[in-house]
Amino acid sequence: SDVCSSDLIQRGMGVKVSGTQRNFEMGSPVHTSRDLDMMVRGDGFFMIGMPTGETGYSRDGSFYKSATGRVETIDGYPLQPEIIVPPNIKKIEISDNGTVWGLISEAERTQLGQIQLATFINNAGLKAHGKNLYLATEASGQANVGTPNTGTTGAIMQNYIESSNVDVVHEMTDMITAQRAFEMNSKVIQTVDQLLQNTNTVIR
């Protein structure tokens, strides 16, 4: 809206979408029984190797083991750094700092890899790529890669996935508010149009 300097009266200019941005606040954890389900508790993105050679960033921690044992997304994109699960591994354990252990037996285990997370100065500047993946841009800044559960980087929660962080009731309320504002502005336009028609009739 504009402010008239003479009388300091704010005059609205109607209703429009001024901008949209994604909400990267953490969603509620949902417990699962899958060893390769992971959730980032706090700030951070999983790094995903894309077919284009670029690195994608995702909060979606649902991973799967391919036929070759590689840990990857449901679309076949590998987790970075790559982690390969040998065929003799009976169970996978992932610590909160991202260390991946493979249990060969109850008394024997071996380290399979180390999960790294990426953080950004401005998450809102990330570019959506689809399939729950984002790309870094100048607005987001370069990825700061670090070990989970250190500094400001979030921790890994195994056997959990992150649910949606959208509050449906709140979003519905906001939508109704915007719709009512639009309807009121439409009524104003209709009233002004009617007044102009009456004015033209009187002048004639």
C-alpha positions in Angstrom: 0.0 0.0 0.0 1.0 3.6 -0.5 1.2 6.4 2.1 0.0 9.9 1.2 2.5 12.4 2.7 -0.1 15.1 3.1 -2.5 13.3 5.4 -0.5 10.1 6.2 -3.5 8.0 5.3 -2.6 4.5 4.1 -4.4 3.6 0.9 -4.6 -0.1 0.0 -4.0 -1.2 -3.6 -6.0 -4.4 -3.6 -5.0 -8.1 -3.0 -2.3 -10.0 -4.7 0.3 -12.7 -4.0 3.4 -10.8 -2.9 5.6 -13.8 -2.8 5.9 -17.5 -1.7 8.5 -19.3 0.2 9.1 -22.8 1.6 8.9 -23.6 5.2 12.0 -25.6 6.3 11.0 -25.9 9.9 11.3 -29.5 11.2 8.2 -31.7 11.0 7.1 -34.2 13.6 9.0 -37.5 13.8 7.2 -40.6 12.7 8.6 -44.0 13.9 9.1 -46.8 11.4 10.6 -50.2 11.4 13.0 -49.7 8.5 16.8 -49.5 9.2 17.4 -47.1 6.3 14.7 -44.6 7.4 16.4 -41.5 8.8 15.4 -38.1 10.0 17.5 -35.0 10.6 16.7 -33.6 14.0 17.6 -30.0 13.5 19.2 -28.2 10.6 20.7 -30.1 7.6 20.1 -31.8 4.3 21.0 -35.2 3.0 23.3 -35.0 0.0 22.1 -36.9 -3.1 24.1 -37.7 -6.3 22.0 -36.7 -9.3 22.2 -38.2 -12.9 23.4 -34.7 -14.1 26.4 -34.8 -11.9 25.0 -32.2 -9.6 24.5 -32.6 -5.9 20.9 -32.5 -4.7 19.8 -31.7 -1.1 16.9 -33.4 0.6 15.2 -33.6 4.0 13.6 -36.9 2.9 15.4 -39.6 4.8 13.7 -42.7 3.3 16.5 -44.7 1.7 16.7 -48.1 0.2 19.4 -50.7 -0.6 19.8 -51.4 -4.3 20.6 -54.8 -5.8 24.3 -53.9 -5.6 24.0 -52.9 -1.9 24.2 -49.1 -2.6 22.1 -46.9 -0.3 20.0 -44.7 -2.5 16.6 -42.8 -2.8 13.5 -44.5 -4.1 14.4 -43.0 -7.6 17.8 -44.7 -7.6 19.9 -41.6 -6.7 22.8 -42.5 -4.4 23.3 -41.0 -0.9 26.5 -39.0 -0.8 29.1 -40.0 0.3 28.2 -43.4 -1.1 27.5 -46.2 1.3 27.6 -49.9 0.1 26.0 -52.6 2.3 27.7 -56.0 1.8 25.4 -59.0 1.4 26.6 -60.6 4.7 25.1 -57.7 6.7 22.1 -58.7 8.7 21.2 -55.4 10.3 22.2 -51.7 9.9 22.7 -49.4 12.8 23.1 -45.6 12.4 24.3 -43.4 15.3 23.2 -39.8 15.9 26.5 -38.6 14.4 25.8 -40.4 11.1 28.2 -43.4 11.6 26.7 -46.4 9.7 27.4 -49.8 11.2 26.7 -53.2 9.6 26.0 -56.1 12.0 27.4 -59.3 10.7 26.4 -61.1 13.9 25.4 -60.2 17.5 29.0 -60.0 18.5 30.6 -58.6 15.3 30.0 -55.4 13.4 31.8 -53.3 10.8 31.7 -49.6 9.9 30.1 -49.1 6.4 30.4 -45.4 6.1 29.8 -41.9 7.5 26.7 -39.8 6.6 27.4 -36.1 6.0 24.9 -33.3 6.1 24.8 -30.0 4.3 23.7 -26.7 5.8 23.1 -23.4 4.1 23.2 -19.8 5.2 19.8 -19.2 3.6 17.6 -22.3 3.1 14.9 -20.2 1.5 17.3 -19.5 -1.4 17.4 -23.2 -2.4 15.9 -24.0 -5.8 13.2 -26.8 -5.9 14.2 -29.5 -8.4 11.3 -32.0 -7.8 11.4 -35.4 -6.2 12.0 -33.8 -2.7 15.3 -32.4 -4.0 16.8 -28.9 -3.9 19.7 -27.3 -5.6 22.1 -24.7 -4.2 21.9 -21.2 -5.7 23.7 -17.9 -5.2 20.8 -16.9 -2.9 21.2 -20.0 -0.7 25.0 -19.9 -0.6 27.3 -22.8 -1.0 26.7 -26.0 1.1 28.6 -26.3 4.3 29.2 -30.0 4.7 29.6 -31.3 8.2 29.2 -34.3 10.5 25.7 -34.7 12.1 25.2 -33.7 15.7 28.2 -31.3 15.7 28.0 -27.6 15.9 24.7 -26.3 14.4 24.3 -29.4 12.2 21.3 -31.6 13.2 21.5 -35.2 14.5 20.4 -38.4 12.7 17.4 -40.3 14.1 17.3 -43.8 12.7 14.0 -45.6 12.2 12.2 -42.2 11.9 11.0 -40.1 9.0 9.9 -36.5 9.1 6.3 -35.8 8.6 4.9 -32.7 6.9 5.5 -29.4 8.8 2.4 -27.8 7.3 -0.4 -26.9 9.8 -3.5 -27.5 7.6 -5.8 -25.5 10.0 -3.5 -22.5 10.0 -3.1 -22.6 6.2 -6.8 -22.9 5.7 -7.4 -19.9 7.9 -4.9 -17.8 5.9 -6.5 -18.9 2.7 -10.0 -17.8 3.9 -8.6 -14.5 5.1 -7.1 -13.8 1.7 -10.3 -14.9 0.0 -12.4 -12.5 2.1 -10.0 -9.6 1.4 -10.3 -10.4 -2.4 -14.1 -10.5 -2.1 -14.2 -7.1 -0.3 -12.0 -5.5 -3.0 -14.3 -6.9 -5.7 -17.3 -5.4 -3.9 -15.5 -2.0 -3.9 -14.9 -2.2 -7.7 -18.5 -3.2 -8.3 -19.8 -0.3 -6.2 -17.5 2.2 -7.9 -18.7 0.9 -11.3 -22.3 1.3 -10.3 -21.7 4.9 -9.1 -20.1 5.8 -12.4 -23.0 4.3 -14.3 -25.4 6.4 -12.2 -23.3 9.5 -12.8 -23.3 9.0 -16.5 -27.1 8.6 -16.4 -27.6 11.8 -14.5 -25.3 13.8 -16.9 -27.2 12.6 -19.9 
